[in-house]
Amino acid sequence: MTSADSGHYPQQVPIDAYGNGGFRFAELSHKGSLLCLPTGMFSWSKTSGAGLTLDDLVPVLAVADQLDVLLVGTGDDIIFLDPAVRQAFRERKVIIEPIATGGAVRTYNVLLAEERAVGAALIAVERGK
């Protein structure tokens, strides 16, 4: 993603395309899932929305005070979140919304363009735009 492929891009930017198991943004190509946070874009090891836990979202919880909304791109299908995950974000006053990855990318881009305090946890998909 950046020099030496560290898995981190130092700023939050819109996503230009998704699919083929990854994402394109800032004239870069990233293979795999992605966390889009106020502190930058990060490689994320999660490969499926199923079984998402608080441990999977530790980097997001670390910046929760900078977020109003977290979109969770759960892959090709919407997957319901564990009540413990929802509760942890509710306690931090962050709206968390599971949505298929394509919809999450589009919504993330709109909210980011509106300069909203948005983050996204995106599971990579094969088919996309």
C-alpha positions as CSV (number, residue, x, y, z in Angstrom):
1,M,0.0,0.0,0.0
2,T,2.7,2.5,0.9
3,S,6.5,2.2,0.7
4,A,7.7,-1.2,1.7
5,D,4.0,-2.3,1.5
6,S,3.4,-1.7,5.2
7,G,-0.3,-2.2,5.0
8,H,-1.0,1.5,6.0
9,Y,-1.8,4.6,4.0
10,P,-1.4,7.7,6.2
11,Q,-4.7,9.4,5.5
12,Q,-8.3,8.6,5.0
13,V,-9.3,8.8,1.3
14,P,-12.3,7.8,-0.9
15,I,-12.3,4.3,-2.5
16,D,-12.1,4.4,-6.3
17,A,-13.0,0.8,-6.9
18,Y,-13.5,-2.6,-5.2
19,G,-13.6,-6.2,-6.3
20,N,-11.1,-8.8,-7.4
21,G,-10.4,-9.4,-3.7
22,G,-9.3,-5.9,-2.9
23,F,-9.7,-2.1,-3.3
24,R,-8.3,0.8,-5.2
25,F,-7.7,4.2,-3.7
26,A,-5.2,7.1,-3.9
27,E,-3.8,5.6,-7.1
28,L,-2.9,2.4,-5.2
29,S,-4.2,-1.1,-5.3
30,H,-4.7,-3.1,-2.1
31,K,-5.4,-6.8,-2.0
32,G,-7.5,-8.0,0.9
33,S,-9.8,-6.4,3.4
34,L,-9.5,-2.8,4.6
35,L,-10.1,-0.5,7.6
36,C,-10.7,3.1,6.6
37,L,-10.2,5.2,9.7
38,P,-9.5,8.9,10.5
39,T,-5.9,7.8,11.1
40,G,-5.6,6.3,7.6
41,M,-6.3,3.2,5.6
42,F,-5.1,-0.1,7.1
43,S,-4.8,-3.6,5.8
44,W,-7.3,-5.9,7.8
45,S,-6.8,-9.6,8.1
46,K,-10.5,-10.4,8.3
47,T,-11.7,-12.4,5.3
48,S,-15.4,-12.9,6.2
49,G,-18.0,-10.9,7.9
50,A,-19.2,-14.0,9.7
51,G,-18.1,-14.3,13.3
52,L,-17.0,-10.7,13.5
53,T,-15.8,-10.0,17.1
54,L,-14.7,-7.0,19.2
55,D,-11.1,-8.3,18.8
56,D,-11.4,-7.9,15.1
57,L,-12.4,-4.3,15.6
58,V,-9.7,-3.2,18.2
59,P,-8.1,-0.7,15.8
60,V,-11.5,0.9,15.2
61,L,-12.3,1.0,19.0
62,A,-9.0,2.8,19.5
63,V,-10.2,5.7,17.3
64,A,-14.0,5.5,18.2
65,D,-13.8,9.0,19.8
66,Q,-13.2,10.3,16.3
67,L,-16.1,8.6,14.7
68,D,-19.9,9.1,14.4
69,V,-20.5,6.2,12.1
70,L,-18.8,2.9,11.3
71,L,-19.9,1.1,8.2
72,V,-19.1,-2.6,8.2
73,G,-18.9,-4.1,4.7
74,T,-19.7,-7.7,5.4
75,G,-18.9,-9.1,2.0
76,D,-21.5,-10.1,-0.6
77,D,-24.3,-10.5,1.9
78,I,-25.4,-8.5,5.0
79,I,-24.5,-10.4,8.2
80,F,-26.0,-9.4,11.5
81,L,-23.5,-8.2,14.1
82,D,-22.9,-9.8,17.5
83,P,-24.9,-7.8,20.2
84,A,-21.6,-7.4,22.1
85,V,-20.1,-5.6,19.1
86,R,-23.1,-3.3,18.8
87,Q,-23.2,-2.6,22.5
88,A,-19.5,-1.6,22.6
89,F,-20.0,0.9,19.8
90,R,-23.2,2.2,21.3
91,E,-21.4,2.9,24.6
92,R,-18.9,5.0,22.5
93,K,-21.8,6.8,20.8
94,V,-20.8,5.4,17.4
95,I,-23.5,4.2,15.0
96,I,-22.4,0.8,13.5
97,E,-24.1,-0.4,10.4
98,P,-23.5,-3.7,8.7
99,I,-24.1,-3.6,5.0
100,A,-22.8,-5.5,1.9
101,T,-19.4,-4.3,1.0
102,G,-20.5,-2.6,-2.2
103,G,-23.1,-0.5,-0.4
104,A,-20.7,0.2,2.4
105,V,-18.1,1.6,-0.1
106,R,-20.6,3.8,-1.8
107,T,-22.0,5.1,1.5
108,Y,-18.5,5.6,3.0
109,N,-17.5,7.7,-0.1
110,V,-20.6,9.9,0.2
111,L,-20.2,10.5,4.0
112,L,-16.5,11.2,3.6
113,A,-17.2,13.7,0.8
114,E,-19.6,15.4,3.2
115,E,-16.8,15.6,5.8
116,R,-18.6,13.4,8.2
117,A,-16.8,11.5,10.9
118,V,-17.1,8.1,9.2
119,G,-15.1,4.9,9.2
120,A,-15.4,1.6,7.4
121,A,-14.4,-2.0,8.0
122,L,-14.6,-3.6,4.6
123,I,-14.4,-7.3,3.7
124,A,-12.9,-7.7,0.3
125,V,-15.2,-9.2,-2.4
126,E,-14.4,-10.7,-5.8
127,R,-17.2,-9.0,-7.8
128,G,-17.4,-5.3,-7.5
129,K,-16.9,-2.0,-9.3
